[in-house]
Amino acid sequence: MDYLTQVCFGLNVTEEQYTSLKKKLDRYEEDWAKETNPDGNKLDEEYEDFLQGIVQYTVEFNAGTVYFTNDESANTEALAKFVQEFLIEFDIKEPVEIDAAHTGSRPVPDAYGGHSVYVDQEDIKFCCPITFIDLFKTKKLTKPEGVSQENFEFLEKIAENMHGQIPLGVLQNAMDKVAAEDAAVEDNEKQLNRYVFSTTDVENEFYE
């Protein structure tokens, strides 16, 4: 019985960005073959783990997208670090999501699943299915201490519009964070949207 982690991830790039990525990937291949750090010294453990993970991906460029694929032992941590370097180098603000499938060489229940990785210039966060399921356990929003009734009712209306697409647990976590600010109503709306859509801080069940 073989347990497999599979990834097919596409990253949209320009020709200039692809040229930069290709140079880095070629350097990683060279460092892995020579077993050296970029400075020429012997591989340290952290860089070795990164190289081992990234060189196992098949990389192809097609019509403005770089595809990273691995159908056996995909290391999403290494890929996430590589993608984060790319976002920083080209000052890309938009976050990226990497999805991985867990499967097996034969049908065994504990072989199936998956995980997702959120990547931006500052964060790399991992989420497994049980984390997402836990977020659905919140059945009703509660008013956080420090939030005015007016603002809570306003946020509830926003949450009603979002629910069905976003677990209430995510919305509750976002609302709890807004509670610390409790500014003007319109500012609360902006903050709630920011916490839900623009950061993984709302996913406080995430593990690193």
Long-range contacts (C-beta under 8 A, 24 or more apart in sequence): 1-104, 1-105, 1-106, 1-108, 1-111, 2-72, 2-104, 2-105, 3-102, 3-103, 3-104, 3-111, 4-71, 4-72, 4-73, 4-102, 4-103, 4-104, 4-105, 4-111, 5-70, 5-72, 5-73, 5-74, 5-75, 5-76, 5-100, 5-101, 5-102, 6-70, 6-71, 6-72, 6-74, 6-100, 6-101, 6-102, 6-103, 7-57, 7-68, 7-69, 7-70, 7-74, 7-76, 7-79, 7-98, 7-99, 7-100, 7-101, 8-67, 8-68, 8-69, 9-67, 9-68, 9-69, 9-79, 9-98, 9-99, 10-65, 10-66, 10-67, 10-68, 11-65, 11-66, 11-67, 11-68, 11-83, 11-86, 11-96, 12-64, 12-65, 13-61, 13-64, 13-65, 13-66, 14-64, 17-86, 17-90, 18-61, 18-66, 20-86, 20-89, 20-90, 21-66, 21-86, 22-61, 24-82, 24-85, 25-54, 25-59, 28-54, 28-55, 29-55, 49-78, 50-78, 50-81, 51-78, 52-78, 53-77, 53-78, 53-79, 54-78, 54-79, 54-82, 74-100, 76-100, 76-115, 76-117, 76-126, 77-117, 77-124, 79-117, 80-117, 80-119, 80-124, 81-124, 83-119, 84-119, 84-120, 84-121, 84-124, 87-119, 87-120, 87-121, 88-121, 91-121, 92-121, 93-120, 93-121, 94-120, 95-119, 95-120, 95-198, 96-120, 118-200, 118-203, 118-206, 123-199, 123-200, 124-208, 125-200, 125-203, 125-206, 125-208, 126-206, 126-207, 126-208, 127-203, 127-205, 127-206, 128-207, 131-203, 131-205, 131-206, 131-207, 132-167, 134-169, 134-205, 135-167, 135-168, 135-169, 135-170, 135-203, 135-205, 136-167, 136-168, 136-169, 137-169, 138-167, 138-168, 138-169, 138-171, 138-172, 139-168, 140-168, 141-168, 141-171, 141-172, 141-175, 142-172, 144-175, 144-176, 144-178, 144-179, 145-179, 146-179, 146-180, 146-182, 147-175, 147-178, 147-179, 147-182, 148-182, 150-185, 151-182, 151-185, 151-188, 154-185, 154-188, 154-189, 155-188, 155-189, 155-192, 158-189, 158-192, 158-193, 162-196, 166-196, 170-196, 170-202, 170-203, 171-196, 173-202, 173-203, 173-204, 174-202, 177-201, 177-202
